[in-house]
Amino acid sequence: MHKILTLTKVLIKNNSFFNFSKNEKINKWLSLFFLILLLPISLSIVFMVSNLYSALVRIDQEGIILAYGIALLMIVTFFFGSIQAVSVLYFSKDAETLLHMPFKPSEIISSKMLVILLLEYLIYIMIYVPMIITFGVKAGFDFIFYLYAFLILIILPIVPLAIGTILVMIIMRFSNIGKNKERVTMLSGVVILLVVLGFNLSLQKLMMAGQTESELVALVMKGQNSFVNVIGRLFPGTSNATNALIQSNDLNGLLQLGIFFVIAFLSVFVFFFLANKIYFKGLLGISEVSNAEEAIATKEWSSITRRKNQMICMMEKEIKILLRTPIYMLNNVLVSVLLPIIFVIIFIVSPKSDPDIEALMNLLTNSTKLTNIIPIFFGAGVFLGGINGVSTTAISREGSSAYVMKYLPFHLEKQILSKVLVGVVLGIISLIFLSIGMIMLKVSVLNVFIGLIFGIIGILLINFIGITIDLIKPKLIWDSETQAVKQNMNLVVLILVAALLGFGPGYLTIKMNLNLLFVVGIYGVLMSVLSFVIYTSIFKWALKKFSEMDL
């Protein structure tokens, strides 16, 4: 146990997510700032649980809140924990180093899993804790409820993470897929995206498996939290954990807690057994280098080496890196394509009776007012241009090779601008997909075209803000590409800026019912001037600061 804890401490110190800076004081302040940023999410959960409880308690089905919350947390942990397990256990830079150290396979894998668990606990504290406290206060539960809730919190992420990691170890040991890192990462990431989307669309069918609609209605009206066991189908152990909480005042609650602990113990036992048997063999079988090399014909060589415009050449290089690196492809490129498509699909499959969906549809389809369309498209452009993270991780993705940028025979500013333009292009692609979806939803083609112009202004603005943030504080020290894009605080900051800049002014503009001249002045003239000011002053200053950095 001592070896596991020691190794865990070392891995945590080396994990850039827990160490934003070399300065301990900066780490503490940034951690506090990050927690403050998460408070609105926790507060929204408090209000949501409170309102749902007031509605569901009338039909004696308030346990649905806990069942849904626990099931969704376990499913998210299973899917994303599995992806993280592939990266941490098999493709991290320290994997081969640890092989030569006096550690058992179970000790190495336990330490790595503890690091992943710490990240999962941060998410659970943000979502699970406010849900439990609000539910407990509304229901008037005593100390036993909170004790059970604490014990379940400790075990909850372990079960789905253990099950997911077991599947990962089996696949990596007994298949050849592990011999190609890029293929594994790309395939697993695409599968996750498809599964999450499929889960959204098929949840209702899963809930009704084996029961007619009338039987489900009768089950809900029966009360006594009878619907909890139906939701329990979503993931093993969900119903046991939920029943342990809602029946914490009687013996059956203790029995359900015991069953949940047995499920957790069995999953951890199998996990350790397989870790000792097959983890090292799966790790040693990985070869990232392919021996097959293709000869380049003379004609192809001439095509590759022909003279090109410097900016186009650098943009092509950036795009090729994004496309051939699975982590970048999944987190930067696919997001640009899939996010607007998912948005449109949600509108198509969502019940038309949903008041929020109906209100937004009326705003988009029934209104011919450009005063509504312009801020909506501008906000979409800002958000889609920021969420892909291409510009705000552009320097960070260079990692330890960032110094090379200073010695290339291209002006440094042109190199940076080429990265910005790639982010702009991907943002425009997102906006085009969204525009096609809008037209499918019967929005005026002319309004969509005009909105698209203002959306591009938003994309330019947020990309200049993003690259400026990354120039000031690039994340150049990382062990895997995942840390460069998924554990980069620059992206978190940019998403917050995008949310405020994209939706704040738009909400006020629509609410205040400003005339068209004011709207065009704000989003066409003012935002364009703001982009120009950022480029000519703040961006230039950040570029100078970066060029003076000791890389």
Rosetta blueprint (number, residue, H / E / L):
1 M L
2 H H
3 K H
4 I H
5 L H
6 T H
7 L H
8 T H
9 K H
10 V H
11 L H
12 I H
13 K H
14 N H
15 N L
16 S L
17 F L
18 F L
19 N L
20 F L
21 S L
22 K L
23 N L
24 E H
25 K H
26 I H
27 N H
28 K H
29 W H
30 L H
31 S H
32 L H
33 F H
34 F H
35 L H
36 I H
37 L H
38 L H
39 L H
40 P H
41 I H
42 S H
43 L H
44 S H
45 I H
46 V H
47 F H
48 M H
49 V H
50 S H
51 N H
52 L H
53 Y H
54 S H
55 A H
56 L H
57 V H
58 R H
59 I H
60 D L
61 Q L
62 E L
63 G H
64 I H
65 I H
66 L H
67 A H
68 Y H
69 G H
70 I H
71 A H
72 L H
73 L H
74 M H
75 I H
76 V H
77 T H
78 F H
79 F H
80 F H
81 G H
82 S H
83 I H
84 Q H
85 A H
86 V H
87 S H
88 V H
89 L H
90 Y H
91 F L
92 S L
93 K L
94 D L
95 A H
96 E H
97 T H
98 L H
99 L H
100 H L
101 M L
102 P L
103 F L
104 K L
105 P H
106 S H
107 E H
108 I H
109 I H
110 S H
111 S H
112 K H
113 M H
114 L H
115 V H
116 I H
117 L H
118 L H
119 L H
120 E H
121 Y H
122 L H
123 I H
124 Y H
125 I H
126 M H
127 I H
128 Y H
129 V H
130 P H
131 M H
132 I H
133 I H
134 T H
135 F H
136 G H
137 V H
138 K H
139 A H
140 G L
141 F L
142 D L
143 F H
144 I H
145 F H
146 Y H
147 L H
148 Y H
149 A H
150 F H
151 L H
152 I H
153 L H
154 I H
155 I H
156 L L
157 P L
158 I H
159 V H
160 P H
161 L H
162 A H
163 I H
164 G H
165 T H
166 I H
167 L H
168 V H
169 M H
170 I H
171 I H
172 M H
173 R H
174 F H
175 S L
176 N H
177 I H
178 G H
179 K H
180 N L
181 K H
182 E H
183 R H
184 V H
185 T H
186 M H
187 L H
188 S H
189 G H
190 V H
191 V H
192 I H
193 L H
194 L H
195 V H
196 V H
197 L H
198 G H
199 F H
200 N H
201 L H
202 S H
203 L H
204 Q H
205 K H
206 L H
207 M H
208 M L
209 A L
210 G L
211 Q L
212 T L
213 E H
214 S H
215 E H
216 L H
217 V H
218 A H
219 L H
220 V H
221 M H
222 K H
223 G L
224 Q L
225 N L
226 S L
227 F L
228 V H
229 N H
230 V H
231 I H
232 G H
233 R H
234 L H
235 F L
236 P L
237 G L
238 T H
239 S H
240 N H
241 A H
242 T H
243 N H
244 A H
245 L H
246 I H
247 Q L
248 S L
249 N L
250 D L
251 L H
252 N H
253 G H
254 L H
255 L H
256 Q H
257 L H
258 G H
259 I H
260 F H
261 F H
262 V H
263 I H
264 A H
265 F H
266 L H
267 S H
268 V H
269 F H
270 V H
271 F H
272 F H
273 F H
274 L H
275 A H
276 N H
277 K H
278 I H
279 Y H
280 F H
281 K H
282 G H
283 L H
284 L H
285 G L
286 I L
287 S L
288 E L
289 V L
290 S L
291 N L
292 A L
293 E L
294 E L
295 A L
296 I L
297 A L
298 T H
299 K H
300 E H
301 W H
302 S H
303 S H
304 I H
305 T L
306 R L
307 R L
308 K L
309 N L
310 Q H
311 M H
312 I H
313 C H
314 M H
315 M H
316 E H
317 K H
318 E H
319 I H
320 K H
321 I H
322 L H
323 L H
324 R H
325 T L
326 P H
327 I H
328 Y H
329 M H
330 L H
331 N H
332 N H
333 V H
334 L H
335 V H
336 S H
337 V H
338 L H
339 L H
340 P H
341 I H
342 I H
343 F H
344 V H
345 I H
346 I H
347 F H
348 I H
349 V H
350 S L
351 P L
352 K L
353 S L
354 D L
355 P H
356 D H
357 I H
358 E H
359 A H
360 L H
361 M H
362 N H
363 L H
364 L H
365 T H
366 N H
367 S L
368 T L
369 K L
370 L H
371 T H
372 N H
373 I H
374 I H
375 P H
376 I H
377 F H
378 F H
379 G H
380 A H
381 G H
382 V H
383 F H
384 L H
385 G H
386 G H
387 I H
388 N L
389 G L
390 V L
391 S L
392 T L
393 T L
394 A L
395 I L
396 S H
397 R H
398 E H
399 G H
400 S H
401 S H
402 A H
403 Y H
404 V H
405 M H
406 K H
407 Y L
408 L L
409 P L
410 F L
411 H L
412 L H
413 E H
414 K H
415 Q H
416 I H
417 L H
418 S H
419 K H
420 V H
421 L H
422 V H
423 G H
424 V H
425 V H
426 L H
427 G H
428 I H
429 I H
430 S H
431 L H
432 I H
433 F H
434 L H
435 S H
436 I H
437 G H
438 M H
439 I H
440 M H
441 L L
442 K L
443 V L
444 S L
445 V H
446 L H
447 N H
448 V H
449 F H
450 I H
451 G H
452 L H
453 I H
454 F H
455 G H
456 I H
457 I H
458 G H
459 I H
460 L H
461 L H
462 I H
463 N H
464 F H
465 I H
466 G H
467 I H
468 T H
469 I H
470 D H
471 L H
472 I H
473 K L
474 P L
475 K L
476 L L
477 I L
478 W L
479 D L
480 S L
481 E H
482 T H
483 Q H
484 A H
485 V H
486 K L
487 Q L
488 N L
489 M H
490 N H
491 L H
492 V H
493 V H
494 L H
495 I H
496 L H
497 V H
498 A H
499 A H
500 L H
501 L H
502 G H
503 F H
504 G H
505 P H
506 G H
507 Y H
508 L H
509 T H
510 I H
511 K H
512 M H
513 N L
514 L L
515 N L
516 L H
517 L H
518 F H
519 V H
520 V H
521 G H
522 I H
523 Y H
524 G H
525 V H
526 L H
527 M H
528 S H
529 V H
530 L H
531 S H
532 F H
533 V H
534 I H
535 Y H
536 T H
537 S H
538 I H
539 F H
540 K H
541 W H
542 A H
543 L H
544 K H
545 K H
546 F H
547 S H
548 E L
549 M L
550 D L
551 L L
